[in-house]
């Protein structure tokens, strides 16, 4: 049988001729192709009903500020005040911030947050997913019970953090040029998926802010202590000056006025020192607010949560198309062999 020749200028007639030839090849086996597609669709529906994922997905989209505060550092340095660098060395930028969500310690902190139910934390509910929870030593374990065996609880938390990292938590940065980060938790219980994702966001955010502002907060606390100390000294010098002024001293006796003059000098020094510390304290407060990074939740999940994976009817459709494709390939190859 003559085969049509394909080229870039193929006409409608050529296409129609090719389709006609293709139809002649599969026509004797149309019923078999249809039955194969139907059988594959049925098998797909059964497989989807049995193996389809029952998990729900709670996904957050957050944005983290990454720019430093070099302008403020220069301004504060002019006043002799060093509040530290925001994100020193860039250790929490880009993929490093994504990596924070995978740190075992932070996952365990998030798991120990209350689940909303009485006397239960998230770990108490989630640990039931692990096969190890059925072992005798773990059956009576309660994470929310502070009197439980610490070594046993730490072991269970380690197993649970590994499970969350591999099966529950998903963190990625879709666009490397942007600061958007998606944080999602998948679980068969939508409430657990929602609470764990929210707990992870809160835990990592608090750690992120606390770490980046640690030096600035330490400097601010030191300035507050020094300011309070100088203020107490100022009050003492005010009292000394007032006491010396109350004495009825003969103005011709300069030696008798030495104590009063000394009290005045100490008072002036205290006033100048307190004024400088107050100025630096206000600048440190402004610098701390400036260096506190902004982590904004762009989008948060809402009920009902999206289901993960394909539904049974989707399994059936895709399997049916796969069966149709296999049937067509088989029919064409079978006809070609018969014509040889």
Wavefront OBJ file of the C-alpha trace (Angstrom):
o trace
v 0.000 0.000 0.000
v 1.322 3.435 -0.908
v 2.249 5.603 2.051
v 1.650 9.375 1.816
v 4.789 11.501 1.760
v 4.948 14.089 4.552
v 6.585 17.459 4.129
v 6.176 20.981 5.425
v 3.686 21.814 2.646
v 1.355 18.875 3.310
v -2.129 19.651 2.054
v -5.454 18.826 3.633
v -5.796 16.013 1.120
v -2.547 14.448 2.311
v -3.679 14.606 5.911
v -7.049 13.115 5.022
v -5.326 10.335 3.087
v -3.080 9.521 6.063
v -6.058 9.401 8.396
v -7.889 7.139 6.003
v -4.947 4.731 5.885
v -4.693 4.813 9.694
v -8.409 4.050 10.007
v -8.139 1.088 7.668
v -5.351 -0.333 9.825
v -7.269 -0.141 13.092
v -10.831 -0.736 11.798
v -10.721 -4.532 12.113
v -9.654 -4.212 15.730
v -11.781 -1.252 16.921
v -13.812 -3.437 19.264
v -10.659 -4.829 20.881
v -9.221 -1.322 21.291
v -12.446 -0.070 22.888
v -12.618 -3.043 25.265
v -8.948 -2.583 26.227
v -9.495 1.115 26.981
v -12.630 0.310 28.992
v -10.853 -2.454 30.918
v -7.895 -0.174 31.680
v -10.266 2.586 32.848
v -12.041 0.139 35.153
v -8.743 -1.089 36.566
v -7.634 2.519 37.048
v -10.820 3.367 38.930
v -10.355 0.343 41.209
v -6.699 1.181 41.814
v -7.588 4.815 42.498
v -10.257 3.779 45.007
v -7.783 1.574 46.849
v -4.485 3.476 46.589
v -5.532 7.076 46.004
v -4.057 9.468 48.573
v -6.438 10.532 51.325
v -4.148 13.348 52.481
v -5.136 17.019 52.761
v -2.676 19.804 52.039
v -2.340 23.009 54.089
v -0.018 25.400 52.260
v 1.323 28.786 53.326
v 3.137 31.283 51.130
v 5.461 33.610 53.046
v 7.879 36.357 52.062
v 10.992 37.185 54.091
v 12.843 40.511 53.926
v 16.475 39.925 52.993
v 17.960 43.406 52.674
v 20.460 44.535 55.301
v 20.455 47.661 57.383
v 23.778 49.134 56.313
v 22.374 52.672 56.160
v 21.253 52.537 59.753
v 24.509 50.937 60.812
v 26.420 53.907 59.360
v 24.117 56.374 61.091
v 24.383 54.678 64.472
v 28.162 54.302 64.087
v 28.431 58.106 63.897
v 27.118 58.188 67.458
v 29.539 55.469 68.559
v 26.797 52.843 68.747
v 27.176 49.385 67.176
v 23.915 47.409 67.041
v 25.340 44.592 64.958
v 24.600 43.559 61.414
v 21.229 42.388 60.207
v 21.693 38.840 58.950
v 25.490 38.786 59.441
v 27.188 37.035 56.554
v 23.867 36.383 54.870
v 23.491 33.115 56.775
v 19.687 33.239 56.625
v 19.174 34.340 53.049
v 17.661 32.384 50.192
v 18.004 28.612 50.475
v 19.413 28.910 54.003
v 16.038 30.180 55.215
v 14.336 27.244 53.472
v 16.772 24.931 55.238
v 15.638 26.260 58.612
v 12.317 24.499 58.140
v 14.208 21.187 57.923
v 16.161 21.618 61.162
v 15.291 18.879 63.630
v 15.224 21.181 66.665
v 12.712 23.549 65.094
v 10.496 20.697 63.889
v 10.463 19.262 67.406
v 9.545 22.660 68.847
v 6.650 22.893 66.410
v 5.497 19.363 67.261
v 5.395 20.220 70.961
v 2.927 23.058 70.391
v -0.664 22.505 71.656
v -2.956 20.792 69.179
v -6.048 22.595 70.386
v -7.379 19.524 72.184
v -7.143 19.266 75.961
v -3.781 18.103 77.314
v -2.464 17.106 73.898
v 0.246 18.472 71.682
v 0.634 17.933 67.939
v 3.208 15.182 68.519
v 0.724 13.149 70.617
v -1.663 12.935 67.658
v 0.889 12.610 64.869
v 2.940 9.857 66.529
v 0.097 7.399 65.925
v 1.008 7.396 62.206
v 4.331 5.714 62.933
v 4.511 1.894 63.205
v 6.878 2.362 66.169
v 3.963 3.764 68.164
v 2.626 0.199 68.514
v 5.774 -1.034 70.214
v 5.312 -1.738 73.957
v 7.741 0.929 75.198
v 6.000 3.683 73.219
v 2.361 2.783 73.839
v 2.069 4.725 77.111
v 4.160 7.682 75.930
v 2.627 11.148 76.215
v 4.690 14.001 74.799
v 2.688 16.584 76.729
v 3.494 14.821 80.021
v 6.610 16.420 81.492
v 7.025 13.457 83.874
v 7.523 10.936 81.052
v 10.908 9.323 80.377
v 13.037 12.026 78.736
v 15.246 9.595 76.801
v 12.211 7.731 75.470
v 10.480 10.972 74.533
v 13.583 12.277 72.748
v 13.825 9.040 70.759
v 10.181 9.270 69.767
v 10.595 12.933 68.821
v 13.562 12.037 66.629
v 11.536 9.359 64.809
v 8.632 11.754 64.451
v 10.810 14.579 63.108
v 12.228 12.207 60.483
v 8.701 11.210 59.474
v 7.582 14.841 59.238
v 10.627 15.733 57.142
v 10.037 12.923 54.653
v 6.266 12.431 54.539
v 4.479 15.505 55.890
v 6.447 18.728 55.402
v 7.239 20.298 52.039
v 9.236 23.541 51.800
v 10.542 25.105 48.614
v 11.354 28.375 46.927
v 9.666 28.270 43.491
v 11.458 31.281 42.050
v 15.096 31.739 43.058
v 14.923 35.436 42.135
v 12.099 36.133 44.582
v 11.833 35.769 48.348
v 8.557 33.813 48.299
v 8.673 30.496 50.172
v 5.919 27.873 50.211
v 5.441 25.809 53.356
v 2.975 22.924 53.159
v 1.970 20.024 55.404
v 0.099 16.967 54.143
v -1.934 14.683 56.399
v -5.101 12.614 56.334
v -6.447 14.773 59.175
v -6.984 18.304 57.797
v -6.886 19.829 61.288
v -3.429 18.366 61.941
v -2.173 19.543 58.552
v -3.433 23.060 59.309
v -2.075 23.216 62.877
v 1.328 21.750 62.057
v 1.911 24.113 59.134
v 0.887 27.102 61.266
v 3.127 25.899 64.108
v 6.098 25.505 61.751
v 5.616 29.048 60.422
v 5.422 30.487 63.950
v 8.393 28.491 65.294
v 10.756 29.258 62.428
v 9.669 32.918 62.283
v 10.360 33.433 65.994
v 13.753 31.719 65.733
v 14.639 33.715 62.611
v 13.789 37.074 64.208
v 15.373 36.184 67.547
v 18.643 35.139 65.896
v 18.975 38.135 63.573
v 18.230 40.671 66.303
v 20.160 38.986 69.132
v 23.151 41.361 69.099
v 20.981 44.454 68.748
v 18.761 43.340 71.635
v 21.783 42.613 73.835
v 23.174 46.090 73.170
v 19.803 47.634 73.902
v 19.524 45.761 77.210
v 23.027 46.896 78.218
v 22.161 50.508 77.411
v 19.002 50.245 79.505
v 20.947 48.930 82.481
v 23.549 51.691 82.147
v 20.821 54.314 81.742
v 19.063 53.111 84.901
v 22.354 53.147 86.815
v 23.195 56.688 85.699
v 19.685 57.818 86.536
v 20.065 56.552 90.100
v 23.424 58.338 90.336
v 21.812 61.527 88.997
v 19.102 61.369 91.646
v 21.760 60.905 94.326
v 23.744 63.914 93.082
v 20.609 66.033 92.988
v 19.988 65.200 96.623
v 23.623 65.974 97.557
v 23.478 69.330 95.764
v 20.229 70.267 97.472
v 21.626 69.255 100.858
v 24.776 71.395 100.400
v 22.688 74.329 99.214
v 20.593 74.203 102.378
v 23.647 74.942 104.561
v 23.973 78.609 105.551
v 27.556 79.164 104.382
v 29.376 82.490 104.768
v 30.110 83.607 101.167
v 33.511 84.942 102.275
v 34.627 81.456 103.330
v 35.469 79.777 99.978
v 36.825 76.637 101.642
v 33.400 75.928 103.090
v 31.924 75.983 99.565
v 34.167 73.171 98.212
v 31.650 70.428 99.041
v 28.863 72.342 97.320
v 30.979 72.950 94.210
v 32.014 69.282 94.096
v 28.355 68.265 94.288
v 27.550 70.657 91.417
v 30.349 69.206 89.276
v 29.132 65.641 89.904
v 25.588 66.756 89.061
v 26.660 68.305 85.734
v 28.607 65.146 84.808
v 25.600 62.983 85.669
v 23.292 65.170 83.572
v 25.614 65.050 80.544
v 26.135 61.289 80.846
v 22.427 60.604 81.279
v 21.603 62.798 78.287
v 24.089 60.901 76.056
v 22.843 57.504 77.223
v 19.228 58.499 76.640
v 20.083 59.575 73.097
v 21.921 56.328 72.381
v 19.092 54.329 73.948
v 16.536 55.876 71.609
v 18.801 55.261 68.620
v 19.242 51.629 69.695
v 15.464 51.181 69.927
v 15.069 52.603 66.423
v 17.894 50.400 65.148
v 16.325 47.279 66.683
v 12.983 48.012 65.032
v 14.790 48.613 61.747
v 16.799 45.394 61.978
v 13.826 43.229 62.922
v 13.132 41.354 59.647
v 9.690 41.386 58.134
v 8.180 37.968 57.509
v 4.810 38.372 55.866
v 2.255 35.614 55.272
v 1.127 36.184 51.690
v -1.417 33.381 51.559
v -2.758 31.009 54.205
v -4.814 27.816 53.797
v -8.573 27.737 54.306
v -11.072 24.948 54.820
v -11.826 22.775 52.953
v -8.195 21.932 52.264
v -7.097 20.664 48.867
v -6.644 16.909 48.551
v -3.281 15.539 47.495
v -2.959 13.224 44.502
v -5.472 12.027 41.913
v -9.082 11.109 42.606
v -10.475 7.718 41.532
v -12.190 9.190 38.450
v -8.914 10.798 37.377
v -7.174 7.441 37.695
v -9.894 5.964 35.475
v -9.535 8.643 32.777
v -5.757 8.459 32.597
v -5.800 4.649 32.601
v -8.449 4.648 29.862
v -6.327 6.903 27.660
v -3.305 4.692 28.342
v -5.299 1.639 27.287
v -6.486 3.431 24.162
v -2.924 4.370 23.225
v -1.655 0.826 23.766
v -4.525 -0.577 21.721
v -3.829 1.756 18.805
v -0.118 0.967 18.802
v -0.841 -2.758 18.904
v -3.423 -2.554 16.103
v -1.138 -0.587 13.766
v 1.897 -2.806 14.398
v -0.243 -5.952 13.945
v -1.622 -4.729 10.606
v 1.855 -3.777 9.358
v 3.148 -7.275 10.129
v 0.243 -8.867 8.275
v 0.901 -6.720 5.217
v 4.579 -7.637 5.007
l 1 2 3 4 5 6 7 8 9 10 11 12 13 14 15 16 17 18 19 20 21 22 23 24 25 26 27 28 29 30 31 32 33 34 35 36 37 38 39 40 41 42 43 44 45 46 47 48 49 50 51 52 53 54 55 56 57 58 59 60 61 62 63 64 65 66 67 68 69 70 71 72 73 74 75 76 77 78 79 80 81 82 83 84 85 86 87 88 89 90 91 92 93 94 95 96 97 98 99 100 101 102 103 104 105 106 107 108 109 110 111 112 113 114 115 116 117 118 119 120 121 122 123 124 125 126 127 128 129 130 131 132 133 134 135 136 137 138 139 140 141 142 143 144 145 146 147 148 149 150 151 152 153 154 155 156 157 158 159 160 161 162 163 164 165 166 167 168 169 170 171 172 173 174 175 176 177 178 179 180 181 182 183 184 185 186 187 188 189 190 191 192 193 194 195 196 197 198 199 200 201 202 203 204 205 206 207 208 209 210 211 212 213 214 215 216 217 218 219 220 221 222 223 224 225 226 227 228 229 230 231 232 233 234 235 236 237 238 239 240 241 242 243 244 245 246 247 248 249 250 251 252 253 254 255 256 257 258 259 260 261 262 263 264 265 266 267 268 269 270 271 272 273 274 275 276 277 278 279 280 281 282 283 284 285 286 287 288 289 290 291 292 293 294 295 296 297 298 299 300 301 302 303 304 305 306 307 308 309 310 311 312 313 314 315 316 317 318 319 320 321 322 323 324 325 326 327 328 329 330 331 332 333 334 335 336 337 338 339 340
